[in-house]
């Protein structure tokens, strides 16, 4: 799933679009987020402040054995259909889940595919699976090796320094978490102290400039494509999800 920085950067993109009037969202949505942008950004990371992402990400039972796990957006909106009760933090949670879903369903397939031993597209982890990265067609990478620091998780280490340098996203570690403002109760952290702990990695007063070479070493996702994806998700958040 996208890392904290991607969620915070997309959150700021949404806020910027509200402040500049580049959105067709209903006034109630605009005013809720505009009234407390810091709470909105806090909401953008809350679903990941947990040891139980099955609950906070509303993953349906049918995804149990799939490597492609993502939130079921229609189910979430069925549970929380009344916009009148949603707070800025709740809208941040919805933005997080919206981004996660499209990261798996739309962004991943642009850059890699997952196949079984016969070469058929397959996401069922009960079978041996391999990954083909489109930029490295000669490789057939075992699933466990792909989802490791060598490839997928290491991609965040390769991209994050550039994200920090280019966007300087607001890190909401100083925001007071108020559980009563989070009406999507599945996303209330079991231990709120984990919020600051989870963000410590990104609380850097003067981040060192990211060398351009570190970006060219991206194994999977081109840096510019990541930014374009985040921009697109910020554009479609209101019209597509709420």
C-alpha positions in Angstrom: 0.0 0.0 0.0 1.1 3.6 -0.3 3.4 4.8 2.5 2.6 7.6 4.9 4.3 10.2 2.7 2.2 9.4 -0.3 -1.0 9.6 1.8 0.0 13.0 3.3 1.1 14.4 -0.1 -2.2 13.4 -1.6 -4.0 14.9 1.4 -2.3 18.2 0.8 -3.1 18.0 -2.9 -6.8 17.7 -2.0 -6.6 20.6 0.4 -4.9 22.7 -2.2 -7.6 22.0 -4.7 -10.2 23.0 -2.2 -8.4 26.2 -1.4 -8.0 27.1 -5.1 -11.6 26.1 -6.0 -10.5 23.3 -8.3 -13.1 20.8 -7.3 -16.8 20.2 -7.8 -17.4 18.7 -4.4 -20.5 19.6 -2.4 -20.1 22.6 -0.1 -20.5 20.5 3.0 -17.5 18.4 2.0 -15.4 21.5 1.3 -16.3 23.3 4.5 -15.6 20.2 6.6 -12.1 19.7 5.3 -11.3 23.4 5.0 -12.3 24.0 8.7 -9.7 21.6 10.1 -7.0 20.6 7.5 -4.7 19.3 10.1 -7.4 16.8 11.3 -8.0 15.8 7.7 -4.3 15.1 7.3 -4.3 13.1 10.5 -7.2 11.1 9.1 -5.1 10.4 6.0 -2.8 8.1 8.0 -5.1 6.7 10.7 -6.0 3.5 8.9 -2.3 2.4 9.1 -1.9 3.1 12.8 -2.9 -0.4 13.8 -1.9 -4.1 13.9 -5.2 -5.1 12.4 -5.4 -3.6 8.9 -8.1 -6.1 7.9 -10.5 -4.1 10.1 -9.2 -0.6 9.4 -9.1 -1.2 5.6 -12.5 -2.9 5.4 -11.1 -5.9 3.5 -13.9 -8.3 2.5 -13.6 -12.0 3.4 -13.3 -13.0 -0.2 -9.9 -11.4 -0.4 -8.5 -13.6 2.4 -6.1 -15.7 0.2 -5.3 -12.9 -2.3 -2.1 -10.9 -2.5 -4.2 -8.1 -3.9 -6.0 -6.9 -0.8 -7.7 -3.5 -0.8 -10.6 -1.7 0.8 -14.1 -2.4 -0.5 -15.3 1.2 -1.0 -19.0 0.5 -1.7 -19.2 -1.4 1.6 -17.6 1.5 3.5 -20.0 4.0 2.1 -22.9 1.7 2.9 -21.7 1.6 6.5 -21.3 5.4 6.7 -23.8 6.9 4.2 -24.6 10.0 6.2 -22.2 12.8 5.3 -23.6 15.0 8.0 -21.8 13.0 10.7 -18.4 12.8 9.0 -15.6 15.0 10.4 -12.5 16.2 8.7 -10.6 13.2 10.1 -13.3 10.9 8.7 -12.8 12.5 5.2 -9.0 11.9 5.6 -9.7 8.2 6.4 -11.9 8.0 3.2 -9.1 9.6 1.2 -6.7 7.0 2.6 -8.9 4.1 1.7 -9.7 5.5 -1.8 -6.0 5.9 -2.5 -5.2 2.4 -1.3 -7.9 0.8 -3.4 -6.8 2.4 -6.7 -3.1 1.8 -5.9 -3.8 -1.9 -6.1 -6.5 -2.0 -8.7 -5.2 0.7 -11.1 -1.6 1.6 -10.4 0.0 -1.8 -9.8 -1.2 -3.3 -13.1 0.6 -0.6 -15.0 4.0 -1.8 -13.8 3.9 -5.4 -12.9 1.8 -8.6 -13.2 1.4 -11.6 -10.9 1.3 -15.0 -12.4 1.2 -18.7 -11.5 3.7 -21.3 -12.7 1.8 -21.6 -16.0 2.1 -17.9 -16.7 -1.6 -17.2 -16.1 -2.6 -14.1 -14.1 -3.2 -15.3 -10.6 -3.5 -13.6 -7.1 -4.3 -16.6 -5.0 -1.4 -17.0 -2.5 -2.3 -20.7 -2.0 -0.4 -21.2 -5.3 3.2 -20.5 -6.1 3.3 -17.1 -7.6 5.8 -15.0 -9.6 6.0 -11.4 -10.5 6.9 -9.9 -13.9 8.0 -6.2 -13.6 7.3 -4.7 -17.0 10.6 -2.7 -17.0 12.5 -6.0 -16.4 10.8 -8.5 -18.7 13.6 -11.0 -18.4 13.0 -11.6 -14.7 10.6 -14.0 -13.1 10.6 -13.0 -9.4 9.1 -15.3 -6.7 6.4 -13.5 -4.8 8.1 -13.5 -1.4 11.3 -12.0 -3.0 9.2 -9.3 -4.8 7.5 -8.2 -1.6 10.8 -7.5 0.2 13.2 -4.7 0.7 14.9 -5.7 -2.6 12.0 -4.8 -4.7 8.5 -3.6 -3.5 9.2 -2.3 0.0 12.6 -1.0 -0.9 10.8 1.2 -3.5 9.6 3.4 -0.7 13.2 3.9 0.5 14.2 4.9 -3.0 11.3 7.3 -3.6 10.7 8.8 -0.1 13.8 11.0 0.0 12.7 12.7 -3.3 9.1 13.1 -2.0 10.4 14.8 1.2 12.6 17.1 -0.9 10.0 18.0 -3.5 6.9 18.3 -1.3 7.9 18.9 2.3 4.6 17.4 3.4 3.0 18.5 6.7 3.7 15.8 9.3 0.8 15.9 11.8 2.7 14.6 14.8 1.7 17.7 16.9 -2.0 17.3 16.3 -4.0 16.2 19.3 -5.8 13.0 18.5 -9.4 13.2 19.6 -11.2 9.8 19.3 -14.6 11.5 19.5 -13.9 13.2 16.2 -13.4 9.9 14.4 -16.8 8.6 13.6 -15.4 5.8 11.4 -14.7 3.9 14.6 -12.9 1.0 12.9 -10.0 3.4 12.3 -9.6 4.6 15.9 -6.1 3.5 16.9 -5.9 0.9 19.7 -2.9 2.8 21.1 -2.9 6.5 20.1 0.8 6.8 21.1 1.6 4.8 18.0 0.7 7.9 15.9 3.8 9.8 16.8 6.0 6.7 16.8 4.9 5.8 13.3 5.7 9.4 12.1 9.1 9.7 13.7 10.9 8.5 10.6 9.5 11.5 8.7 10.0 14.2 11.3 13.2 15.7 9.8 14.0 19.3 10.3 16.4 19.6 7.4 16.2 16.6 5.1 19.3 16.0 3.0 18.7 16.6 -0.7 17.9 13.4 -2.5 20.4 12.7 -5.3 18.8 12.3 -8.6 20.5 9.0 -9.1 18.5 7.6 -6.2 15.3 8.1 -8.2 16.7 6.5 -11.4 17.3 3.3 -9.4 13.6 2.8 -8.8 12.9 -0.8 -9.5 9.2 -0.7 -10.2 7.4 2.7 -10.2 8.8 5.7 -12.1 8.9 8.7 -9.8 7.0 10.9 -12.1 4.3 8.3 -12.5 3.9 8.2 -8.7 3.2 12.0 -8.7 0.8 11.8 -11.6 -1.1 9.0 -9.8 -1.4 11.0 -6.6 -2.6 14.1 -8.5 -5.2 12.0 -10.3 -6.4 10.5 -7.1 -6.7 13.9 -5.5 -8.7 15.0 -8.6 -11.1 12.1 -8.4 -11.5 11.8 -4.6 -14.6 13.9 -4.4 -16.3 13.0 -7.7 -15.6 9.3 -7.5 -15.9 8.4 -3.9 -17.9 11.1 -2.1 
